[in-house]
Amino acid sequence: MSAPARSNYSVAIVGAGIIGLYTAYHLARAGTGPILVVDRGFLSSGASGRNGGGVRQQWETRATLRLARESVAAYRRFGREFGYNIWFRQSGYLFLAETDAELARLRPVHDLVRSEGLDSRVLDADGVRRLVDGIAPGAAVGGTYLGTDGTLYPFPALWGLYEAVRALDVEVALGVEVLGVTTADGRVTGLATSRGPVTASRVVNAAGGWSGDLSRAAGLDVPNHATRHEILATEPMKPFLDPMVVRPSDGLYFSQTMRGEIVGGLTLPHAPGTGGGMSSSAAFLPRMAASLSRLVPRLGSLGVLRAWSGYYDDTPDGFPIIGEDLRCPGFFHANGFGGHGFMLAPSATRRIARAVMGEATDLDPGLFGPGRFTGAARPAAVERLQLG
Ligand SMILES: Cc1cc2nc3c(=O)[nH]c(=O)nc-3n(C[C@H](O)[C@H](O)[C@H](O)COP(=O)(O)OP(=O)(O)OC[C@H]3O[C@@H](n4cnc5c(N)ncnc54)[C@H](O)[C@@H]3O)c2cc1C
């Protein structure tokens, strides 16, 4: 636990996950004055230390695809920039189709990805079998595949950012809870924390699954809702699988790490909200085992090393919420990343930092702005490809 060292900051960021730390990095490099990042947990205690490490550019909308593509480029240079190897491996992402109708639903994504110059492929059942050795006969009629998608290890990414921001004089106060946002005349003036008040004219809400709570504590009606997602890691087995595999019908996704473990999860209908804790439910292991071994029967004999869960911070239209909330000047949203905050973090946080500095961004406010859920402005589109 480390109390904030000063009482006055230029920017205070709530949440030391990938979004808060990356935002701090961009801001500090731009020289915005003293920055505080405050988190009630430990480094990586939120979703940023609990995810599958998937990074994909196959999206239903061009706006998300372009953010993801820019993030891929950033993760490729992460080692050079931050001195940490995040084991970013561009070994592909495979969306499976169990029926011709499912394959037809994946086609527009494939077409969009190709229109952006990326080499998406539509595979038949044989093409899928070549990528997923041991897949059950008849388990997929085909799928879509992009070889430059991939996976990374989340922890070194957080460590690299943590060290980088501290080297840039950002203060990271861990074990300090934010109890509320303080305002005067409707404007943000700072934070009330478990270690006392701090002043800051700009507050960034990067609180992940808890961001809705923080916004609401500031008096803002927001549509964010947390959903619990479970995931596991198996004992290692001889490497046989390159891509991340996603099956839309039940939300199954899994990849094989470079250490040989299978890491993957499945969507279960947990009640919304953060009340369920972050352990594994009794229903998860049998459901996951049945789903995985139905697809690749020989994985059914693997032992599970550990299972855990974390929170997605979901929005009704599947786009994150980025930018200043004009109902409370000085309050910036950097949240609503659902199950994809890691893969969008480098590019999205660059825009968040620009917004905090009062600069224009190239983000369509109708897709990403906080105002799209209030007043006359309605969400302009929906990003439905929320799996894996
Ligand atoms: C099981 C699972 C699998 C996933 N798989 C992928 C994937 O393959 N690829 C991908 O890109 N994304 C994936 N995600 C999503 C991704 O992990 C998140 O979108 C991303 O980590 C969000 O980062 P964040 O910094 O916004 O939030 P977090 O990492 O959750 O950080 C928020 C922080 O805010 C802190 N906080 C909250 N409230 C307060 C308060 N009042 N006071 C102080 N601190 C507070 C918390 O302690 C927490 O550390 C997955 C998520 C889960 C749960």
The ligand as an ORCA input file, in Angstrom:
! r2SCAN-3c Opt
* xyz 0 1
  C     -11.583    -14.232    -18.617
  C     -11.228    -13.042    -19.473
  C     -10.638    -13.249    -20.714
  C     -10.300    -12.154    -21.509
  N      -9.642    -12.368    -22.704
  C      -9.202    -11.313    -23.427
  C      -8.427    -11.507    -24.590
  O      -8.132    -12.628    -24.990
  N      -7.995    -10.399    -25.262
  C      -8.312     -9.128    -24.850
  O      -7.932     -8.152    -25.506
  N      -9.035     -8.917    -23.742
  C      -9.485     -9.977    -23.013
  N     -10.218     -9.760    -21.889
  C     -10.613     -8.390    -21.535
  C      -9.454     -7.605    -20.988
  O      -8.785     -8.350    -20.005
  C      -9.998     -6.293    -20.421
  O     -10.774     -5.633    -21.394
  C      -8.872     -5.359    -20.020
  O      -7.922     -6.033    -19.225
  C      -9.460     -4.167    -19.284
  O      -8.400     -3.441    -18.741
  P      -8.714     -2.264    -17.736
  O      -7.411     -1.642    -17.437
  O      -9.798     -1.424    -18.301
  O      -9.373     -2.979    -16.478
  P      -8.740     -3.839    -15.292
  O      -7.546     -4.580    -15.712
  O      -9.873     -4.621    -14.702
  O      -8.257     -2.736    -14.281
  C      -9.183     -1.960    -13.555
  C      -8.572     -1.676    -12.226
  O      -9.364     -0.712    -11.553
  C      -9.243     -0.966    -10.193
  N     -10.371     -0.329     -9.504
  C     -11.683     -0.503     -9.746
  N     -12.421      0.270     -8.942
  C     -11.552      0.943     -8.146
  C     -11.701      1.880     -7.086
  N     -12.901      2.305     -6.687
  N     -10.586      2.359     -6.483
  C      -9.361      1.942     -6.884
  N      -9.166      1.056     -7.885
  C     -10.245      0.564     -8.494
  C      -9.257     -2.483    -10.071
  O      -8.647     -2.908     -8.875
  C      -8.503     -2.902    -11.317
  O      -7.155     -3.224    -11.065
  C     -10.573    -10.830    -21.072
  C     -11.153    -10.622    -19.815
  C     -11.481    -11.708    -19.020
  C     -12.096    -11.470    -17.677
*
